[in-house]
């Protein structure tokens, strides 16, 4: 499982614009109020080569408080468990923008990899949205390989004082690994993100 998480977060690039191709979502998990949908359209990169985009979204109703769920996402230390990484920490915070650093202890023979994300939040009384977008230029590269592009968006909607609706959306394009290996991350990978978020919100 750890190897699959590392592959997902560290070897894959995630585009910041959702596919324009008309590919229907396919249901991959539906249990206990949680659904996971995926779709894998093809797009052309800057060189004109076709690549598969791996898109996923989770929708779930959980018995946790709105405030606790918000705080769990805002706490970058929690992200170590979300993404199964070796380290997650805040580099700096300016106004509503947090720059976070992630280090992944990749299994041999892969090199350790890091990821820099800019995190922004927006909210009103009943809805909280958190966008996590890669910003590789915000820290000098050391010995690790760096994930260039990545994106995850969390949307939390308050139902009542003890229950929320959660939507998590992500997408990525595999880099250096075959498509069949990318697909092996589903469905356990996205479901683990939700599981750890829920635990951190208790």
C-alpha positions in Angstrom: 0.0 0.0 0.0 2.8 2.4 0.9 4.5 1.8 -2.5 1.2 2.7 -4.3 0.8 5.9 -2.3 4.4 6.9 -3.1 3.8 6.1 -6.8 0.7 8.2 -6.9 2.1 11.3 -5.1 5.7 11.2 -6.2 6.0 9.8 -9.7 2.8 11.2 -11.1 2.2 14.7 -12.4 -1.3 16.1 -12.0 -2.7 18.6 -14.4 -4.4 21.7 -13.1 -7.1 21.9 -15.8 -9.7 19.1 -15.9 -10.0 17.2 -19.2 -12.2 18.6 -21.9 -12.7 15.2 -23.3 -16.2 13.8 -22.8 -15.4 10.7 -20.8 -18.0 9.5 -18.4 -17.2 8.8 -14.7 -17.2 5.1 -13.7 -18.3 4.0 -10.2 -15.5 2.0 -8.5 -16.7 2.0 -4.9 -20.1 2.4 -3.2 -20.3 1.5 0.4 -21.4 3.0 3.7 -22.3 6.3 2.3 -19.0 6.7 0.3 -18.7 6.6 -3.5 -15.5 6.7 -5.6 -15.7 7.6 -9.3 -12.8 7.5 -11.8 -12.2 8.3 -15.4 -9.2 8.1 -17.7 -9.4 10.3 -20.7 -6.5 10.8 -23.1 -5.0 14.2 -23.8 -2.1 15.5 -25.9 0.9 17.0 -24.1 3.0 19.9 -25.4 4.9 17.6 -27.7 1.7 16.2 -29.2 2.1 12.9 -27.5 -1.0 11.2 -26.1 -1.1 10.7 -22.3 -3.7 9.2 -20.0 -5.2 11.4 -17.4 -6.2 9.7 -14.2 -9.1 11.5 -12.6 -10.9 10.6 -9.4 -13.5 12.0 -7.0 -14.8 10.8 -3.7 -18.1 11.8 -2.2 -18.9 10.8 1.4 -21.1 11.6 4.3 -19.3 11.4 7.6 -20.3 11.8 11.3 -17.7 14.4 12.2 -18.0 18.1 13.0 -17.5 20.7 10.3 -15.0 22.6 12.4 -12.9 19.5 13.2 -12.8 18.5 9.5 -11.7 22.0 8.5 -9.0 22.0 11.1 -7.8 18.5 10.2 -7.2 19.7 6.6 -5.6 22.9 7.6 -3.1 21.1 9.9 -0.3 20.1 7.5 1.1 17.7 10.1 -1.9 15.5 9.5 -1.0 15.2 5.8 1.7 12.7 6.6 -1.0 10.1 7.3 -3.2 11.3 4.4 -0.5 10.7 1.8 1.7 8.2 3.7 4.8 10.4 3.5 7.9 10.7 5.7 7.5 14.4 6.4 5.0 17.1 6.0 5.6 20.7 7.3 4.8 24.3 6.7 7.5 26.4 5.0 5.7 29.7 5.3 2.3 31.3 5.7 1.2 34.6 4.2 -2.4 35.7 4.6 -4.6 32.9 3.3 -1.8 31.0 1.6 0.3 28.2 3.1 3.4 26.8 1.4 3.9 23.2 2.5 6.7 20.7 2.1 6.3 16.9 1.7 9.1 14.3 1.7 8.4 10.8 0.5 10.6 7.8 1.4 10.3 5.8 -1.8 11.0 2.1 -1.9 14.3 0.9 -3.4 15.4 1.4 -6.2 13.4 4.6 -6.5 14.9 7.9 -5.2 13.3 9.8 -2.4 11.0 12.6 -3.7 9.6 15.8 -2.5 6.7 18.0 -3.2 6.0 21.7 -2.6 2.3 22.7 -2.5 0.6 26.0 -2.1 -2.6 25.6 -0.1 -5.4 28.1 -0.1 -8.7 28.0 1.7 -12.1 29.7 1.2 -15.2 29.3 3.3 -18.5 30.6 4.4 -20.8 29.5 7.3 -21.5 26.0 5.8 -18.9 25.3 3.1 -15.1 25.0 3.2 -12.9 24.6 0.1 -9.2 23.8 0.3 -7.0 23.8 -2.8 -3.6 22.1 -2.8 -1.6 23.0 -5.9 2.1 22.2 -6.5 4.6 25.0 -6.5 8.0 23.5 -7.2 9.7 26.8 -7.7 9.2 27.9 -4.0 12.1 25.9 -2.6 15.5 25.0 -3.9 15.8 21.4 -5.1 18.2 19.2 -3.0 19.0 15.6 -3.7 15.4 14.4 -4.0 13.4 14.3 -7.2 10.6 16.8 -7.2 7.0 16.5 -8.2 6.4 19.3 -10.7 2.6 19.4 -10.8 -0.1 18.1 -8.5 -3.6 19.0 -7.5 -6.2 17.9 -4.8 -9.3 19.8 -3.9 -11.3 19.3 -0.7 -14.9 20.5 -0.4 -16.6 20.2 3.0 -20.3 21.0 3.4 -21.9 21.2 6.9 -25.1 19.2 7.2 -25.6 19.7 11.0 -23.4 20.0 14.1 -22.3 16.4 13.9 -22.3 15.5 10.2 -20.6 16.7 6.9 -20.6 16.0 3.2 -17.0 15.5 1.9 -15.9 15.8 -1.7 -12.3 15.2 -2.7 -11.2 15.6 -6.3 -7.8 14.7 -7.8 -6.2 14.1 -11.1 -2.8 13.0 -12.4 -0.8 12.0 -15.4 1.7 9.1 -14.9 5.4 10.0 -15.4 7.8 7.2 -15.9 5.5 4.4 -15.0 3.0 2.3 -17.2 -0.7 3.0 -17.0 -1.5 -0.4 -15.5 0.6 0.5 -12.5 -1.2 3.8 -12.1 -4.5 2.0 -12.1 -3.4 -0.3 -9.3 -3.6 2.7 -6.9 -7.4 2.6 -7.3 -9.6 2.2 -5.3 -7.4 1.9 -2.1 -5.4 5.1 -2.5 -8.2 7.6 -2.6 -10.2 5.7 0.1 -7.2 5.9 2.4 -7.1 9.7 2.0 -10.7 9.9 3.1 -10.1 7.4 6.0 -7.2 9.3 7.4 -9.0 12.7 7.1 -12.0 11.2 9.0 -9.7 9.8 11.7 -8.0 13.2 12.1 -11.4 14.9 12.4 -12.6 12.8 15.4 
